[in-house]
């Protein structure tokens, strides 16, 4: 959360047809999500679009700085 109000260019967002969603997550939802993931009811694997070995961590962070539009989540395996 920003400590102060931010400048937001509505016109640029409209030109790019950006959708903005504001989410405030609460700590109490994590246990429920873990149960859903553990039971197989919630499959998050499709969200992991790139996986890097720990030895390639620098390359993973370099990639994540400017990911393609198709990238959702970059993961480093430990």
mmCIF file of the N, C-alpha and C atoms, coordinates in Angstrom:
data_MODEL
# 
_entry.id   MODEL 
# 
loop_
_atom_site.group_PDB 
_atom_site.id 
_atom_site.type_symbol 
_atom_site.label_atom_id 
_atom_site.label_alt_id 
_atom_site.label_comp_id 
_atom_site.label_asym_id 
_atom_site.label_entity_id 
_atom_site.label_seq_id 
_atom_site.pdbx_PDB_ins_code 
_atom_site.Cartn_x 
_atom_site.Cartn_y 
_atom_site.Cartn_z 
_atom_site.occupancy 
_atom_site.B_iso_or_equiv 
_atom_site.pdbx_formal_charge 
_atom_site.auth_seq_id 
_atom_site.auth_comp_id 
_atom_site.auth_asym_id 
_atom_site.auth_atom_id 
_atom_site.pdbx_PDB_model_num 
ATOM 1   N N  . UNK A 1 1  ? 0.842  -1.158  0.000   1.00 0.00 ? 1  UNK A N  1 
ATOM 2   C CA . UNK A 1 1  ? 0.000  0.000   0.000   1.00 0.00 ? 1  UNK A CA 1 
ATOM 3   C C  . UNK A 1 1  ? 0.895  1.230   0.000   1.00 0.00 ? 1  UNK A C  1 
ATOM 4   N N  . UNK A 1 2  ? 0.640  2.143   -0.898  1.00 0.00 ? 2  UNK A N  1 
ATOM 5   C CA . UNK A 1 2  ? 1.468  3.345   -0.911  1.00 0.00 ? 2  UNK A CA 1 
ATOM 6   C C  . UNK A 1 2  ? 1.215  4.189   0.331   1.00 0.00 ? 2  UNK A C  1 
ATOM 7   N N  . UNK A 1 3  ? 2.243  4.841   0.814   1.00 0.00 ? 3  UNK A N  1 
ATOM 8   C CA . UNK A 1 3  ? 2.082  5.662   2.017   1.00 0.00 ? 3  UNK A CA 1 
ATOM 9   C C  . UNK A 1 3  ? 1.330  6.966   1.766   1.00 0.00 ? 3  UNK A C  1 
ATOM 10  N N  . UNK A 1 4  ? 1.190  7.324   0.488   1.00 0.00 ? 4  UNK A N  1 
ATOM 11  C CA . UNK A 1 4  ? 0.501  8.569   0.143   1.00 0.00 ? 4  UNK A CA 1 
ATOM 12  C C  . UNK A 1 4  ? -0.253 8.354   -1.165  1.00 0.00 ? 4  UNK A C  1 
ATOM 13  N N  . UNK A 1 5  ? -1.193 9.241   -1.507  1.00 0.00 ? 5  UNK A N  1 
ATOM 14  C CA . UNK A 1 5  ? -1.907 9.113   -2.773  1.00 0.00 ? 5  UNK A CA 1 
ATOM 15  C C  . UNK A 1 5  ? -0.933 9.114   -3.959  1.00 0.00 ? 5  UNK A C  1 
ATOM 16  N N  . UNK A 1 6  ? -1.315 8.409   -5.033  1.00 0.00 ? 6  UNK A N  1 
ATOM 17  C CA . UNK A 1 6  ? -0.475 8.331   -6.223  1.00 0.00 ? 6  UNK A CA 1 
ATOM 18  C C  . UNK A 1 6  ? -1.171 9.015   -7.394  1.00 0.00 ? 6  UNK A C  1 
ATOM 19  N N  . UNK A 1 7  ? -0.398 9.416   -8.383  1.00 0.00 ? 7  UNK A N  1 
ATOM 20  C CA . UNK A 1 7  ? -0.933 9.973   -9.611  1.00 0.00 ? 7  UNK A CA 1 
ATOM 21  C C  . UNK A 1 7  ? -1.310 8.821   -10.532 1.00 0.00 ? 7  UNK A C  1 
ATOM 22  N N  . UNK A 1 8  ? -2.499 8.874   -11.102 1.00 0.00 ? 8  UNK A N  1 
ATOM 23  C CA . UNK A 1 8  ? -2.985 7.804   -11.971 1.00 0.00 ? 8  UNK A CA 1 
ATOM 24  C C  . UNK A 1 8  ? -3.501 8.434   -13.257 1.00 0.00 ? 8  UNK A C  1 
ATOM 25  N N  . UNK A 1 9  ? -2.907 8.062   -14.390 1.00 0.00 ? 9  UNK A N  1 
ATOM 26  C CA . UNK A 1 9  ? -3.271 8.613   -15.692 1.00 0.00 ? 9  UNK A CA 1 
ATOM 27  C C  . UNK A 1 9  ? -4.428 7.800   -16.275 1.00 0.00 ? 9  UNK A C  1 
ATOM 28  N N  . UNK A 1 10 ? -5.651 8.263   -16.055 1.00 0.00 ? 10 UNK A N  1 
ATOM 29  C CA . UNK A 1 10 ? -6.835 7.555   -16.508 1.00 0.00 ? 10 UNK A CA 1 
ATOM 30  C C  . UNK A 1 10 ? -6.870 7.470   -18.035 1.00 0.00 ? 10 UNK A C  1 
ATOM 31  N N  . UNK A 1 11 ? -6.507 8.518   -18.721 1.00 0.00 ? 11 UNK A N  1 
ATOM 32  C CA . UNK A 1 11 ? -6.545 8.530   -20.183 1.00 0.00 ? 11 UNK A CA 1 
ATOM 33  C C  . UNK A 1 11 ? -5.592 7.469   -20.743 1.00 0.00 ? 11 UNK A C  1 
ATOM 34  N N  . UNK A 1 12 ? -4.382 7.378   -20.219 1.00 0.00 ? 12 UNK A N  1 
ATOM 35  C CA . UNK A 1 12 ? -3.434 6.376   -20.697 1.00 0.00 ? 12 UNK A CA 1 
ATOM 36  C C  . UNK A 1 12 ? -3.967 4.966   -20.420 1.00 0.00 ? 12 UNK A C  1 
ATOM 37  N N  . UNK A 1 13 ? -4.580 4.768   -19.286 1.00 0.00 ? 13 UNK A N  1 
ATOM 38  C CA . UNK A 1 13 ? -5.154 3.461   -18.965 1.00 0.00 ? 13 UNK A CA 1 
ATOM 39  C C  . UNK A 1 13 ? -6.279 3.113   -19.939 1.00 0.00 ? 13 UNK A C  1 
ATOM 40  N N  . UNK A 1 14 ? -7.091 4.104   -20.299 1.00 0.00 ? 14 UNK A N  1 
ATOM 41  C CA . UNK A 1 14 ? -8.163 3.870   -21.262 1.00 0.00 ? 14 UNK A CA 1 
ATOM 42  C C  . UNK A 1 14 ? -7.596 3.546   -22.638 1.00 0.00 ? 14 UNK A C  1 
ATOM 43  N N  . UNK A 1 15 ? -6.561 4.272   -23.053 1.00 0.00 ? 15 UNK A N  1 
ATOM 44  C CA . UNK A 1 15 ? -5.939 4.024   -24.360 1.00 0.00 ? 15 UNK A CA 1 
ATOM 45  C C  . UNK A 1 15 ? -5.402 2.598   -24.429 1.00 0.00 ? 15 UNK A C  1 
ATOM 46  N N  . UNK A 1 16 ? -4.798 2.143   -23.349 1.00 0.00 ? 16 UNK A N  1 
ATOM 47  C CA . UNK A 1 16 ? -4.238 0.790   -23.306 1.00 0.00 ? 16 UNK A CA 1 
ATOM 48  C C  . UNK A 1 16 ? -5.288 -0.263  -22.942 1.00 0.00 ? 16 UNK A C  1 
ATOM 49  N N  . UNK A 1 17 ? -6.530 0.199   -22.711 1.00 0.00 ? 17 UNK A N  1 
ATOM 50  C CA . UNK A 1 17 ? -7.623 -0.674  -22.304 1.00 0.00 ? 17 UNK A CA 1 
ATOM 51  C C  . UNK A 1 17 ? -7.234 -1.506  -21.087 1.00 0.00 ? 17 UNK A C  1 
ATOM 52  N N  . UNK A 1 18 ? -6.587 -0.852  -20.131 1.00 0.00 ? 18 UNK A N  1 
ATOM 53  C CA . UNK A 1 18 ? -6.149 -1.525  -18.907 1.00 0.00 ? 18 UNK A CA 1 
ATOM 54  C C  . UNK A 1 18 ? -7.331 -1.723  -17.965 1.00 0.00 ? 18 UNK A C  1 
ATOM 55  N N  . UNK A 1 19 ? -7.296 -2.841  -17.285 1.00 0.00 ? 19 UNK A N  1 
ATOM 56  C CA . UNK A 1 19 ? -8.278 -3.097  -16.231 1.00 0.00 ? 19 UNK A CA 1 
ATOM 57  C C  . UNK A 1 19 ? -7.532 -3.022  -14.902 1.00 0.00 ? 19 UNK A C  1 
ATOM 58  N N  . UNK A 1 20 ? -8.070 -2.258  -13.987 1.00 0.00 ? 20 UNK A N  1 
ATOM 59  C CA . UNK A 1 20 ? -7.430 -2.093  -12.686 1.00 0.00 ? 20 UNK A CA 1 
ATOM 60  C C  . UNK A 1 20 ? -8.328 -2.724  -11.633 1.00 0.00 ? 20 UNK A C  1 
ATOM 61  N N  . UNK A 1 21 ? -7.763 -3.621  -10.866 1.00 0.00 ? 21 UNK A N  1 
ATOM 62  C CA . UNK A 1 21 ? -8.485 -4.236  -9.759  1.00 0.00 ? 21 UNK A CA 1 
ATOM 63  C C  . UNK A 1 21 ? -7.708 -3.953  -8.486  1.00 0.00 ? 21 UNK A C  1 
ATOM 64  N N  . UNK A 1 22 ? -8.416 -3.593  -7.462  1.00 0.00 ? 22 UNK A N  1 
ATOM 65  C CA . UNK A 1 22 ? -7.786 -3.334  -6.177  1.00 0.00 ? 22 UNK A CA 1 
ATOM 66  C C  . UNK A 1 22 ? -8.136 -4.479  -5.243  1.00 0.00 ? 22 UNK A C  1 
ATOM 67  N N  . UNK A 1 23 ? -7.111 -5.115  -4.717  1.00 0.00 ? 23 UNK A N  1 
ATOM 68  C CA . UNK A 1 23 ? -7.311 -6.266  -3.847  1.00 0.00 ? 23 UNK A CA 1 
ATOM 69  C C  . UNK A 1 23 ? -6.582 -6.017  -2.536  1.00 0.00 ? 23 UNK A C  1 
ATOM 70  N N  . UNK A 1 24 ? -7.297 -6.238  -1.462  1.00 0.00 ? 24 UNK A N  1 
ATOM 71  C CA . UNK A 1 24 ? -6.686 -6.168  -0.141  1.00 0.00 ? 24 UNK A CA 1 
ATOM 72  C C  . UNK A 1 24 ? -6.877 -7.536  0.480   1.00 0.00 ? 24 UNK A C  1 
ATOM 73  N N  . UNK A 1 25 ? -5.793 -8.269  0.614   1.00 0.00 ? 25 UNK A N  1 
ATOM 74  C CA . UNK A 1 25 ? -5.918 -9.638  1.118   1.00 0.00 ? 25 UNK A CA 1 
ATOM 75  C C  . UNK A 1 25 ? -5.760 -9.657  2.635   1.00 0.00 ? 25 UNK A C  1 
ATOM 76  N N  . UNK A 1 26 ? -6.388 -10.613 3.214   1.00 0.00 ? 26 UNK A N  1 
ATOM 77  C CA . UNK A 1 26 ? -6.342 -10.770 4.665   1.00 0.00 ? 26 UNK A CA 1 
ATOM 78  C C  . UNK A 1 26 ? -5.626 -12.065 5.013   1.00 0.00 ? 26 UNK A C  1 
ATOM 79  N N  . UNK A 1 27 ? -4.910 -12.065 6.109   1.00 0.00 ? 27 UNK A N  1 
ATOM 80  C CA . UNK A 1 27 ? -4.104 -13.211 6.519   1.00 0.00 ? 27 UNK A CA 1 
ATOM 81  C C  . UNK A 1 27 ? -4.952 -14.460 6.726   1.00 0.00 ? 27 UNK A C  1 
ATOM 82  N N  . UNK A 1 28 ? -6.197 -14.300 7.143   1.00 0.00 ? 28 UNK A N  1 
ATOM 83  C CA . UNK A 1 28 ? -7.023 -15.471 7.450   1.00 0.00 ? 28 UNK A CA 1 
ATOM 84  C C  . UNK A 1 28 ? -7.438 -16.274 6.215   1.00 0.00 ? 28 UNK A C  1 
ATOM 85  N N  . UNK A 1 29 ? -7.205 -15.777 5.009   1.00 0.00 ? 29 UNK A N  1 
ATOM 86  C CA . UNK A 1 29 ? -7.593 -16.533 3.818   1.00 0.00 ? 29 UNK A CA 1 
ATOM 87  C C  . UNK A 1 29 ? -6.515 -17.530 3.382   1.00 0.00 ? 29 UNK A C  1 
ATOM 88  N N  . UNK A 1 30 ? -5.277 -17.366 3.860   1.00 0.00 ? 30 UNK A N  1 
ATOM 89  C CA . UNK A 1 30 ? -4.213 -18.253 3.422   1.00 0.00 ? 30 UNK A CA 1 
ATOM 90  C C  . UNK A 1 30 ? -4.437 -19.703 3.829   1.00 0.00 ? 30 UNK A C  1 
ATOM 91  N N  . UNK A 1 31 ? -4.834 -19.997 5.071   1.00 0.00 ? 31 UNK A N  1 
ATOM 92  C CA . UNK A 1 31 ? -5.068 -21.405 5.425   1.00 0.00 ? 31 UNK A CA 1 
ATOM 93  C C  . UNK A 1 31 ? -6.126 -22.064 4.532   1.00 0.00 ? 31 UNK A C  1 
ATOM 94  N N  . UNK A 1 32 ? -7.189 -21.337 4.225   1.00 0.00 ? 32 UNK A N  1 
ATOM 95  C CA . UNK A 1 32 ? -8.239 -21.889 3.362   1.00 0.00 ? 32 UNK A CA 1 
ATOM 96  C C  . UNK A 1 32 ? -7.694 -22.177 1.965   1.00 0.00 ? 32 UNK A C  1 
ATOM 97  N N  . UNK A 1 33 ? -6.894 -21.261 1.430   1.00 0.00 ? 33 UNK A N  1 
ATOM 98  C CA . UNK A 1 33 ? -6.298 -21.467 0.106   1.00 0.00 ? 33 UNK A CA 1 
ATOM 99  C C  . UNK A 1 33 ? -5.368 -22.674 0.106   1.00 0.00 ? 33 UNK A C  1 
ATOM 100 N N  . UNK A 1 34 ? -4.591 -22.821 1.164   1.00 0.00 ? 34 UNK A N  1 
ATOM 101 C CA . UNK A 1 34 ? -3.689 -23.973 1.251   1.00 0.00 ? 34 UNK A CA 1 
ATOM 102 C C  . UNK A 1 34 ? -4.464 -25.281 1.294   1.00 0.00 ? 34 UNK A C  1 
ATOM 103 N N  . UNK A 1 35 ? -5.587 -25.296 2.004   1.00 0.00 ? 35 UNK A N  1 
ATOM 104 C CA . UNK A 1 35 ? -6.429 -26.497 2.040   1.00 0.00 ? 35 UNK A CA 1 
ATOM 105 C C  . UNK A 1 35 ? -6.976 -26.800 0.648   1.00 0.00 ? 35 UNK A C  1 
ATOM 106 N N  . UNK A 1 36 ? -7.454 -25.786 -0.043  1.00 0.00 ? 36 UNK A N  1 
ATOM 107 C CA . UNK A 1 36 ? -7.982 -25.984 -1.399  1.00 0.00 ? 36 UNK A CA 1 
ATOM 108 C C  . UNK A 1 36 ? -6.900 -26.484 -2.350  1.00 0.00 ? 36 UNK A C  1 
ATOM 109 N N  . UNK A 1 37 ? -5.705 -25.913 -2.245  1.00 0.00 ? 37 UNK A N  1 
ATOM 110 C CA . UNK A 1 37 ? -4.596 -26.369 -3.093  1.00 0.00 ? 37 UNK A CA 1 
ATOM 111 C C  . UNK A 1 37 ? -4.202 -27.799 -2.738  1.00 0.00 ? 37 UNK A C  1 
ATOM 112 N N  . UNK A 1 38 ? -4.124 -28.105 -1.451  1.00 0.00 ? 38 UNK A N  1 
ATOM 113 C CA . UNK A 1 38 ? -3.728 -29.435 -1.007  1.00 0.00 ? 38 UNK A CA 1 
ATOM 114 C C  . UNK A 1 38 ? -4.712 -30.514 -1.399  1.00 0.00 ? 38 UNK A C  1 
ATOM 115 N N  . UNK A 1 39 ? -5.993 -30.148 -1.483  1.00 0.00 ? 39 UNK A N  1 
ATOM 116 C CA . UNK A 1 39 ? -7.031 -31.119 -1.841  1.00 0.00 ? 39 UNK A CA 1 
ATOM 117 C C  . UNK A 1 39 ? -7.167 -31.291 -3.348  1.00 0.00 ? 39 UNK A C  1 
ATOM 118 N N  . UNK A 1 40 ? -6.492 -30.429 -4.120  1.00 0.00 ? 40 UNK A N  1 
ATOM 119 C CA . UNK A 1 40 ? -6.606 -30.504 -5.578  1.00 0.00 ? 40 UNK A CA 1 
ATOM 120 C C  . UNK A 1 40 ? -7.779 -29.734 -6.137  1.00 0.00 ? 40 UNK A C  1 
ATOM 121 N N  . UNK A 1 41 ? -8.561 -29.072 -5.282  1.00 0.00 ? 41 UNK A N  1 
ATOM 122 C CA . UNK A 1 41 ? -9.700 -28.294 -5.754  1.00 0.00 ? 41 UNK A CA 1 
ATOM 123 C C  . UNK A 1 41 ? -9.271 -26.991 -6.426  1.00 0.00 ? 41 UNK A C  1 
ATOM 124 N N  . UNK A 1 42 ? -8.088 -26.530 -6.100  1.00 0.00 ? 42 UNK A N  1 
ATOM 125 C CA . UNK A 1 42 ? -7.560 -25.292 -6.673  1.00 0.00 ? 42 UNK A CA 1 
ATOM 126 C C  . UNK A 1 42 ? -6.198 -25.604 -7.281  1.00 0.00 ? 42 UNK A C  1 
ATOM 127 N N  . UNK A 1 43 ? -6.134 -25.572 -8.608  1.00 0.00 ? 43 UNK A N  1 
ATOM 128 C CA . UNK A 1 43 ? -4.890 -25.876 -9.320  1.00 0.00 ? 43 UNK A CA 1 
ATOM 129 C C  . UNK A 1 43 ? -4.235 -24.578 -9.775  1.00 0.00 ? 43 UNK A C  1 
ATOM 130 N N  . UNK A 1 44 ? -3.129 -24.233 -9.150  1.00 0.00 ? 44 UNK A N  1 
ATOM 131 C CA . UNK A 1 44 ? -2.439 -22.991 -9.503  1.00 0.00 ? 44 UNK A CA 1 
ATOM 132 C C  . UNK A 1 44 ? -1.314 -23.220 -10.520 1.00 0.00 ? 44 UNK A C  1 
ATOM 133 N N  . UNK A 1 45 ? -1.058 -24.461 -10.886 1.00 0.00 ? 45 UNK A N  1 
ATOM 134 C CA . UNK A 1 45 ? 0.040  -24.748 -11.815 1.00 0.00 ? 45 UNK A CA 1 
ATOM 135 C C  . UNK A 1 45 ? -0.080 -24.003 -13.148 1.00 0.00 ? 45 UNK A C  1 
ATOM 136 N N  . UNK A 1 46 ? -1.279 -23.818 -13.702 1.00 0.00 ? 46 UNK A N  1 
ATOM 137 C CA . UNK A 1 46 ? -1.360 -23.057 -14.959 1.00 0.00 ? 46 UNK A CA 1 
ATOM 138 C C  . UNK A 1 46 ? -0.895 -21.605 -14.830 1.00 0.00 ? 46 UNK A C  1 
ATOM 139 N N  . UNK A 1 47 ? -0.864 -21.079 -13.604 1.00 0.00 ? 47 UNK A N  1 
ATOM 140 C CA . UNK A 1 47 ? -0.428 -19.696 -13.405 1.00 0.00 ? 47 UNK A CA 1 
ATOM 141 C C  . UNK A 1 47 ? 1.089  -19.561 -13.425 1.00 0.00 ? 47 UNK A C  1 
ATOM 142 N N  . UNK A 1 48 ? 1.807  -20.666 -13.210 1.00 0.00 ? 48 UNK A N  1 
ATOM 143 C CA . UNK A 1 48 ? 3.272  -20.640 -13.233 1.00 0.00 ? 48 UNK A CA 1 
ATOM 144 C C  . UNK A 1 48 ? 3.700  -20.832 -14.680 1.00 0.00 ? 48 UNK A C  1 
ATOM 145 N N  . UNK A 1 49 ? 4.082  -19.743 -15.305 1.00 0.00 ? 49 UNK A N  1 
ATOM 146 C CA . UNK A 1 49 ? 4.386  -19.795 -16.739 1.00 0.00 ? 49 UNK A CA 1 
ATOM 147 C C  . UNK A 1 49 ? 5.865  -19.988 -17.033 1.00 0.00 ? 49 UNK A C  1 
ATOM 148 N N  . UNK A 1 50 ? 6.740  -19.693 -16.080 1.00 0.00 ? 50 UNK A N  1 
ATOM 149 C CA . UNK A 1 50 ? 8.180  -19.905 -16.253 1.00 0.00 ? 50 UNK A CA 1 
ATOM 150 C C  . UNK A 1 50 ? 8.749  -20.441 -14.949 1.00 0.00 ? 50 UNK A C  1 
ATOM 151 N N  . UNK A 1 51 ? 9.651  -21.403 -15.065 1.00 0.00 ? 51 UNK A N  1 
ATOM 152 C CA . UNK A 1 51 ? 10.314 -21.972 -13.891 1.00 0.00 ? 51 UNK A CA 1 
ATOM 153 C C  . UNK A 1 51 ? 11.814 -21.989 -14.145 1.00 0.00 ? 51 UNK A C  1 
ATOM 154 N N  . UNK A 1 52 ? 12.574 -21.495 -13.169 1.00 0.00 ? 52 UNK A N  1 
ATOM 155 C CA . UNK A 1 52 ? 14.032 -21.456 -13.252 1.00 0.00 ? 52 UNK A CA 1 
ATOM 156 C C  . UNK A 1 52 ? 14.625 -22.270 -12.105 1.00 0.00 ? 52 UNK A C  1 
ATOM 157 N N  . UNK A 1 53 ? 15.749 -22.889 -12.363 1.00 0.00 ? 53 UNK A N  1 
ATOM 158 C CA . UNK A 1 53 ? 16.509 -23.560 -11.311 1.00 0.00 ? 53 UNK A CA 1 
ATOM 159 C C  . UNK A 1 53 ? 17.147 -22.496 -10.423 1.00 0.00 ? 53 UNK A C  1 
ATOM 160 N N  . UNK A 1 54 ? 17.419 -22.849 -9.170  1.00 0.00 ? 54 UNK A N  1 
ATOM 161 C CA . UNK A 1 54 ? 18.022 -21.898 -8.246  1.00 0.00 ? 54 UNK A CA 1 
ATOM 162 C C  . UNK A 1 54 ? 19.343 -21.353 -8.797  1.00 0.00 ? 54 UNK A C  1 
ATOM 163 N N  . UNK A 1 55 ? 20.094 -22.203 -9.467  1.00 0.00 ? 55 UNK A N  1 
ATOM 164 C CA . UNK A 1 55 ? 21.380 -21.781 -10.036 1.00 0.00 ? 55 UNK A CA 1 
ATOM 165 C C  . UNK A 1 55 ? 21.193 -20.690 -11.088 1.00 0.00 ? 55 UNK A C  1 
ATOM 166 N N  . UNK A 1 56 ? 19.995 -20.591 -11.653 1.00 0.00 ? 56 UNK A N  1 
ATOM 167 C CA . UNK A 1 56 ? 19.711 -19.589 -12.684 1.00 0.00 ? 56 UNK A CA 1 
ATOM 168 C C  . UNK A 1 56 ? 18.882 -18.423 -12.142 1.00 0.00 ? 56 UNK A C  1 
ATOM 169 N N  . UNK A 1 57 ? 18.982 -18.168 -10.844 1.00 0.00 ? 57 UNK A N  1 
ATOM 170 C CA . UNK A 1 57 ? 18.174 -17.130 -10.201 1.00 0.00 ? 57 UNK A CA 1 
ATOM 171 C C  . UNK A 1 57 ? 18.383 -15.747 -10.809 1.00 0.00 ? 57 UNK A C  1 
ATOM 172 N N  . UNK A 1 58 ? 19.614 -15.420 -11.134 1.00 0.00 ? 58 UNK A N  1 
ATOM 173 C CA . UNK A 1 58 ? 19.873 -14.091 -11.711 1.00 0.00 ? 58 UNK A CA 1 
ATOM 174 C C  . UNK A 1 58 ? 19.156 -13.953 -13.044 1.00 0.00 ? 58 UNK A C  1 
ATOM 175 N N  . UNK A 1 59 ? 19.201 -14.994 -13.855 1.00 0.00 ? 59 UNK A N  1 
ATOM 176 C CA . UNK A 1 59 ? 18.492 -14.971 -15.143 1.00 0.00 ? 59 UNK A CA 1 
ATOM 177 C C  . UNK A 1 59 ? 16.979 -14.843 -14.918 1.00 0.00 ? 59 UNK A C  1 
ATOM 178 N N  . UNK A 1 60 ? 16.462 -15.504 -13.884 1.00 0.00 ? 60 UNK A N  1 
ATOM 179 C CA . UNK A 1 60 ? 15.034 -15.423 -13.583 1.00 0.00 ? 60 UNK A CA 1 
ATOM 180 C C  . UNK A 1 60 ? 14.636 -13.993 -13.218 1.00 0.00 ? 60 UNK A C  1 
ATOM 181 N N  . UNK A 1 61 ? 15.438 -13.338 -12.379 1.00 0.00 ? 61 UNK A N  1 
ATOM 182 C CA . UNK A 1 61 ? 15.126 -11.953 -12.010 1.00 0.00 ? 61 UNK A CA 1 
ATOM 183 C C  . UNK A 1 61 ? 15.284 -11.021 -13.206 1.00 0.00 ? 61 UNK A C  1 
ATOM 184 N N  . UNK A 1 62 ? 16.276 -11.253 -14.045 1.00 0.00 ? 62 UNK A N  1 
ATOM 185 C CA . UNK A 1 62 ? 16.431 -10.445 -15.260 1.00 0.00 ? 62 UNK A CA 1 
ATOM 186 C C  . UNK A 1 62 ? 15.213 -10.617 -16.168 1.00 0.00 ? 62 UNK A C  1 
ATOM 187 N N  . UNK A 1 63 ? 14.739 -11.840 -16.302 1.00 0.00 ? 63 UNK A N  1 
ATOM 188 C CA . UNK A 1 63 ? 13.555 -12.114 -17.118 1.00 0.00 ? 63 UNK A CA 1 
ATOM 189 C C  . UNK A 1 63 ? 12.322 -11.421 -16.527 1.00 0.00 ? 63 UNK A C  1 
ATOM 190 N N  . UNK A 1 64 ? 12.171 -11.520 -15.206 1.00 0.00 ? 64 UNK A N  1 
ATOM 191 C CA . UNK A 1 64 ? 10.987 -10.978 -14.538 1.00 0.00 ? 64 UNK A CA 1 
ATOM 192 C C  . UNK A 1 64 ? 10.921 -9.454  -14.587 1.00 0.00 ? 64 UNK A C  1 
ATOM 193 N N  . UNK A 1 65 ? 12.044 -8.797  -14.829 1.00 0.00 ? 65 UNK A N  1 
ATOM 194 C CA . UNK A 1 65 ? 12.017 -7.325  -14.933 1.00 0.00 ? 65 UNK A CA 1 
ATOM 195 C C  . UNK A 1 65 ? 11.191 -6.867  -16.123 1.00 0.00 ? 65 UNK A C  1 
ATOM 196 N N  . UNK A 1 66 ? 11.273 -7.607  -17.231 1.00 0.00 ? 66 UNK A N  1 
ATOM 197 C CA . UNK A 1 66 ? 10.570 -7.237  -18.464 1.00 0.00 ? 66 UNK A CA 1 
ATOM 198 C C  . UNK A 1 66 ? 9.943  -8.480  -19.085 1.00 0.00 ? 66 UNK A C  1 
ATOM 199 N N  . UNK A 1 67 ? 8.951  -9.084  -18.426 1.00 0.00 ? 67 UNK A N  1 
ATOM 200 C CA . UNK A 1 67 ? 8.363  -10.311 -18.950 1.00 0.00 ? 67 UNK A CA 1 
ATOM 201 C C  . UNK A 1 67 ? 7.458  -10.040 -20.155 1.00 0.00 ? 67 UNK A C  1 
ATOM 202 N N  . UNK A 1 68 ? 7.263  -11.041 -21.005 1.00 0.00 ? 68 UNK A N  1 
ATOM 203 C CA . UNK A 1 68 ? 6.313  -10.866 -22.105 1.00 0.00 ? 68 UNK A CA 1 
ATOM 204 C C  . UNK A 1 68 ? 4.884  -10.819 -21.557 1.00 0.00 ? 68 UNK A C  1 
ATOM 205 N N  . UNK A 1 69 ? 3.965  -10.385 -22.372 1.00 0.00 ? 69 UNK A N  1 
ATOM 206 C CA . UNK A 1 69 ? 2.570  -10.261 -21.932 1.00 0.00 ? 69 UNK A CA 1 
ATOM 207 C C  . UNK A 1 69 ? 1.960  -11.606 -21.555 1.00 0.00 ? 69 UNK A C  1 
ATOM 208 N N  . UNK A 1 70 ? 2.517  -12.687 -22.052 1.00 0.00 ? 70 UNK A N  1 
ATOM 209 C CA . UNK A 1 70 ? 1.986  -14.019 -21.749 1.00 0.00 ? 70 UNK A CA 1 
ATOM 210 C C  . UNK A 1 70 ? 2.463  -14.565 -20.417 1.00 0.00 ? 70 UNK A C  1 
ATOM 211 N N  . UNK A 1 71 ? 3.396  -13.890 -19.769 1.00 0.00 ? 71 UNK A N  1 
ATOM 212 C CA . UNK A 1 71 ? 3.948  -14.352 -18.508 1.00 0.00 ? 71 UNK A CA 1 
ATOM 213 C C  . UNK A 1 71 ? 3.030  -13.985 -17.357 1.00 0.00 ? 71 UNK A C  1 
ATOM 214 N N  . UNK A 1 72 ? 2.787  -14.954 -16.453 1.00 0.00 ? 72 UNK A N  1 
ATOM 215 C CA . UNK A 1 72 ? 1.960  -14.698 -15.290 1.00 0.00 ? 72 UNK A CA 1 
ATOM 216 C C  . UNK A 1 72 ? 2.804  -14.763 -14.020 1.00 0.00 ? 72 UNK A C  1 
ATOM 217 N N  . UNK A 1 73 ? 3.486  -15.876 -13.832 1.00 0.00 ? 73 UNK A N  1 
ATOM 218 C CA . UNK A 1 73 ? 4.266  -16.066 -12.612 1.00 0.00 ? 73 UNK A CA 1 
ATOM 219 C C  . UNK A 1 73 ? 5.596  -16.738 -12.950 1.00 0.00 ? 73 UNK A C  1 
ATOM 220 N N  . UNK A 1 74 ? 6.667  -16.119 -12.512 1.00 0.00 ? 74 UNK A N  1 
ATOM 221 C CA . UNK A 1 74 ? 8.008  -16.685 -12.683 1.00 0.00 ? 74 UNK A CA 1 
ATOM 222 C C  . UNK A 1 74 ? 8.387  -17.338 -11.354 1.00 0.00 ? 74 UNK A C  1 
ATOM 223 N N  . UNK A 1 75 ? 8.807  -18.577 -11.420 1.00 0.00 ? 75 UNK A N  1 
ATOM 224 C CA . UNK A 1 75 ? 9.109  -19.343 -10.210 1.00 0.00 ? 75 UNK A CA 1 
ATOM 225 C C  . UNK A 1 75 ? 10.569 -19.779 -10.211 1.00 0.00 ? 75 UNK A C  1 
ATOM 226 N N  . UNK A 1 76 ? 11.189 -19.712 -9.042  1.00 0.00 ? 76 UNK A N  1 
ATOM 227 C CA . UNK A 1 76 ? 12.557 -20.239 -8.859  1.00 0.00 ? 76 UNK A CA 1 
ATOM 228 C C  . UNK A 1 76 ? 12.424 -21.474 -7.966  1.00 0.00 ? 76 UNK A C  1 
ATOM 229 N N  . UNK A 1 77 ? 12.867 -22.607 -8.467  1.00 0.00 ? 77 UNK A N  1 
ATOM 230 C CA . UNK A 1 77 ? 12.828 -23.841 -7.685  1.00 0.00 ? 77 UNK A CA 1 
ATOM 231 C C  . UNK A 1 77 ? 14.020 -23.935 -6.773  1.00 0.00 ? 77 UNK A C  1 
ATOM 232 N N  . UNK A 1 78 ? 13.773 -24.218 -5.514  1.00 0.00 ? 78 UNK A N  1 
ATOM 233 C CA . UNK A 1 78 ? 14.846 -24.390 -4.542  1.00 0.00 ? 78 UNK A CA 1 
ATOM 234 C C  . UNK A 1 78 ? 15.179 -25.856 -4.380  1.00 0.00 ? 78 UNK A C  1 
# 
